């Protein structure tokens, strides 16, 4: 009997814990959001009256930040940021003039002016940077590593402690880059707990707690083995790791450096401190954009030999007479391009290591490696990866061999290689790159504002006389297929800084924009409101056997003269006098279009451009995954249908592809597996087609954002007049995004540009496409873009007995049907993703065994395996849709911090929850009480019998 009583009491305690333990004392949920935010740093937002809202920065200080960090379980506050440092929020501003003593357990316990009472704008939104990690014994950015766990600070043992671990700590603390990972209590031995041992970080984690380790408190160490780090308090913002606006960390706040007297010697010190090689330039006048907040340094005067910017002479921290329009920057690089015939964007690759420049051996050197170099130098896209000392042999060190880049790295030193100085090469094998000095900004790789690189600076092109011929040249130069449009009037947003070209006149046959006639570099009468752009058909690289091949020696001897270099480089890769490996990675399919009877921009017969000819795709194995890729490539939203049998009429001429097999995640059709260009057994009555949705969501995620529709060959927005939940339902259904959660107005996801296509939309909610709904006519409206309509959809919902919008049984929308998720392998990481996807704060628990009641019908997922960093549950690994051996008694659920029925507090808006919670406890207690009394009565009766 005692065992049964214990079980009953244990169950009651568990229910009480779930209902009460996770709720903030003041009944207000809190989260950190915004651009660049993490779980423990971001714009402070609180949940009140069923709406998330921000906190104004009036009187915002470190005491307030301490309370927020404590409330979120994020350790201590590092800084209390003002002026919307994590980007401005939208909607409500709930609190102003917050005044915490620092000892409160919840922000809602602090004094403030009242919910919704303020005199602020969102550019005053408050933020915090917290950390459960601190450095002790030296400076804020160097010292013994200590972590906060179980309400106690403790050290980290140095077993397996290395540079990757230090990188994570420095990143978490906002201390720039790691310089070293000292061991053996370098900063003195700590005392008390040793929390971690055998830490094993990959280096990409955002927090030390995300790294693998042996378990909290599990170790075989003494404090003479305490680990430490040395980080740099300098960072570069607005570009790459080694170029950007210079910011330094002082007095717990990042601030900029004024450009008064800023010169190359100052830049040299910054580049050296960050391990970024040598300085290329010291730009001024907020070249990388204006910072915000503090300007820490002015009149910096470095000799160039200092190891840290803080060692240079300056006027004193915070003493300046500058504006952020004078923010200083640097461009560093541990990579340079040199040699005969080289220029700033093509040449022999040399890297800076151990204070010496050296070359790279061409063993395994390929197009992916060249892509990384071009990206690192800000030189646009790679055109080729020449070998065999194409730009002449170097001298001295050969630093790298067997370089193996994936192509996505931001720096060559992030790629795998055989080790610095380890090689069996001669300088006749020095590797090189040829990059394009043209880039497209503001959209995708093959559409955007045109910018060219001249005099070490990127600048725009004025749209005077800008036409289709000019766009053709840009698309060809970038390997982006054919031109679809030549946009004007800063269609992709206004650039900044230089306007390099005006009155461009291309015939359309040139191989580079700089070969076209123009008025001269820097000569113009334009403003950035006239920046030119292009839209090209998308190109990607595929692996194909080249049609021609020539020897490395032939490549060098035929193109040595400088005046032939560019013309050779700009030819199609098959004609370049370079070796097999370079030709293998050449762009092969240059674009996709949809044509045929009944077609429009987003539906039609699929044709691809290859070998200067358009051709069709055979429908053998053609399916929905293939259609998804085409729709994505063309920017046409999601796929609705993958048509076969020449649904849009038979084409003529070439049939380029057959047996296309896409996974559905590719960004271009040319990345999918197929039999090879021109290899098929088809006729044109088998031509494949697609029908895509001409609706897209912009400014947030795939299933939430500003609504845009494609009409008359142009994307445009929808006005929010009469915009409601029924309209949002249609959009979510059309995009395969499940159900609508809200229909936000007033450019909630940012203002669009260009056309406003629809106004006064009136959907019944049953339509299959937004264009089926009643509206005032395309282009007929009385709106501005601050009235752009949006939607928030979700393919995930939380339902079941006791559920609310942020807790319940997890169901996902697939194949036009809601279904549950089996709890096999269901854990906290999976719950984190669901809570994030639904905007419900952080996960509190991941209940199993149909905690919120069993569902019915489909069970869609089993063995879900999320890392916890995904933005949507459908991004996680799983066993396949509908593949399971589960019953609904195993349905998985989540409880998120945004959940109503876990927020027991004193706020009137939560009275309903309090009543429910207390009622449930009373009910459970009564049931258990009756049960126990019956047991006791039965026992007494039995005793009486004896």
Phi, psi and omega in degrees: 000320179300323179298317178296319179298318179299318180296318180296314180295323178297318179297317179298318178297320181295317178298316179298320179298313180300323186279340189234330195287335187267358186269137175300151185299326181268004175076019181238123177286156183220146177212164176245128187222182175106170182295127179083007183281159172230185179298333185239019173204140179157185176288131182282126176229141179238154183257114183217138177055039178066021181218139173280140177211166186265179178238130180286149186273005175299124180066012181288126182216186186294330177298317177297317180297323179301318180295317179299314182297319179296317182298325182272000183067035184250026176075226187255159177278134174264324179202157177242101191270146179242182171057040174053048181298335177258031180079147181288144175277189178225165175077222187292146163246108190277321187233148175216156178052046177290135182223093179263147172280339181104349182260352181296156178266348180213147180298330182289347177277345183284157174292143176200175187278001182109146182297125177083358179264113184196168174230045191239164168244168182290348174284002175249015182298136182274152178219170176221155168234115180248164171202140171270017179232141173219160177246129187236143171102000179210257179240181179296334185245019172204142179154187178288133182280127174228142180239155183257116181214137176056039178066021182219139173279140176212167185267179179238131179285148186273007175299124180066010179292126183215188187297324178298320178296318179296322178302318182294317179299313181298319179295316182298325182272359182065036184253030178075221186256157178283136175257325178199165181233074185294150180241189172054045176052046181305325180259025180092149180284142175277189177225165176077221187293145163247107190278322187233150174216157178052046176292135182224092179264147173280338182105348182260353181294156179265349181211147180298331181291345179276345183283157175290144176201177186277000182111145181296124177084357179264114183197170174229043191240165169243167183290348174285001175250016182298135182274155178219175174218155169235116180248164174264135177271023178239140176220161177244129188237142171101000179211259181237181180298332185242019172205141179156186177287132182281127174229142179238155183258119180213138177055041177066021182217139172281141177212165185268179178239131179286148186273006175299122181065010179291126184216187187297325179296321177295317179297323179302319181294316179299313181298319180294317182298324182270001182066035184253026177075226186254160178279136174262325178198164180235072186295150180241189172055044176052046181305326180258027179093153180281137173279186177225164175077220187295145163248106190278321187234147175216158178053043177291135182223092179264147173280339182104348183259354181293155179266348180212146180299330181292346178276346182283156174291144176201175186279000182110146182297125176082358179264111185196166177230045191240164169245167182290348173292351179252017181299135182273153178221174174219152168237111179249163169199137170270011179229141173219159178243124186219179175110167179303129179083003182278162168217191186297341183236016173204143179157186177287133183279127174229141180240156183258119181212138180051043176064021182220140173278140177211166185268178178238130179286147186273007175299122181067010179289126184214189188296324178297322178295318180296323178302318181293317179299314180298320178294317182298325181271359181066036185252030177074216186262158178282137175258324177199166181233072186295150181241189171053046176053045180306326178257031179087150179283142175276189177225164176077220187295144163247108191277321188234152174213156180053045176291135182224090179265147173281338182104349182260354181293156178265349181211148181298329181286355174274347183281156174291144176202177186277002182110145181294124176082000180265112183194169172229041189249161168247168183290351172289354179250017182297134182275154178220175175219154168234117180249158174273135176274022178237141176219161177244130189236143171102358179211261181236182180298332185241022170205141180155186177287132182281127175228143179237155184257119181212139179053044177064019183219138172280141177211166185267179179238131180285148186272007175299122181066011179291126184217188186296325179296320178297317180297323179302319182294315181298313180299319179295317182297325183271001182067034184252025175077221186257158179281137175255332183200150175240096188277153179232184173054043176053045182304325180260025179094154181279137173280184177227164176077219187295145163248107191277321187234148174216158179054044178289135179225097178261146173280340181104349181260352181295155181265349180212146181299328181288348176278345182284158174292143176200174186278001183109148182296125176085358180261117184194168174230043191240161166246169184290351172291353180249017182297135182273154178216174177219155167235116180251159169286144193281141176239149175220165180266139175228164181265113180222153176284127183291157180274336179225162181207141175223161187283157177302322179297318179298322179299319183287315186287330184281336188235022180298316183303136183298327185286351177256355186299307185294321181294326177291318183296325187280353179291160169306145190298330180298336183265353182289139178280065179227174194277180186303319186295321181290317180297329184298331185260016183288151174300131185247323178244118194265002178169167180229142174218161178241124186220180175110166179303128180082004182276162166218193185300329187247015172204143180156185176288132182281126173229142179240154183258118182214138180051044176064021182219138173279140177212166186266179179237131180285148186273005175299123180067009181289126183215188187296324178298321178295317180297322179303318182294317180298313181298319179296317182298324182270000181067035185253029179073217186260159178282137175255330184201149175243094188279152179233183173053043175054046180305325179258032179086149179284142175276189177225164176077220187295145163247107191277322187232150175216155179052046176292135182224091179264147172279340181103349181260353182294156178265350180211147180299330182289347177276347182282157176289144176200177186281350185116148183296124177085358179263114184197171174228045191238165168243170183289348174285001175250016182297136181273153177218174176220155168235116180252158174282132176273026178241140176219161177245129188237142171101001178210259180238182181297333185242021172204141179156187177288132182280127175229142178237154182258119181213138177055040177066022181216139172281141176211167185267180178237131180286149186272006175300123181067008180291126183216187187297325179297321177296317180296323178302318181294316180298313181298319179295317182299324183270002181067034185252024176076225186256160177279136174260326178199164180233074187294147178253186167055044176052045181305326180258025180094154181279138173280184178227164175077220188294145163248108191277322187233148175216158179053045177289134180224097178262146172281339181104350182260351182295155179267347181213147181299329182288348176278345182283158174292143176201175186279001183108145182297125176083357179265114184195169174229044192240164168243169183290347174286001175250016181298135182273154178220174174219153168235113180248167170209137172272011178231140174220159179242122186221178175112166179303129180081003182276163167215195186294341183236016171205144179155185177287131182281126174230142180239155183259117182213137176056040177066022182217139173279140177212166185267179179238130179287147185274006175299122181068009179291126183215188187297324178297321177296317180296322179303318183293317180298314180298318179295316182299325182269001181066036184252030177074215185262158179282138175256326178198164180233073185296149180242188172055043176053045181305325178259029178089150179284142175276187177225164177078219187296145163247108191277322187232150174214157180053045176292134182224089179266147173280339182103348182260354181293156178266349181210147181298330182286354175274346183282156174290145176201177186277003181109144181296125176081000180264111183194169172228042189248160168247168183290349172291353179250017182297136181274154177221176174219153167234117182254161183292340177282002187289134178296312191281010171245005185254062181287122181200199186253003181287140181299328182293351182249014180302318180305317182292319179300314180301314180299314184296310180298318180301318181294320180296314179300317181299312180297318180299318180298316180300315181293321180299313178300318180300314183293320180297319178298318178298316182294319179299316180298320180295318180296319179299319180295322180295320180297328181295328180276000000 
